[in-house]
């Protein structure tokens, strides 16, 4: 992944959404 792209807010919110979704899946598996 190349990190020196100019992120816009839509990209950041999408990344944060996917991150939170993966965290929810992780906690669901360990519980």
Secondary structure, 3 states (H helix, E strand, C coil): CCCCCCCCHHHHHHHHHHHHHHHHHHHHHHC
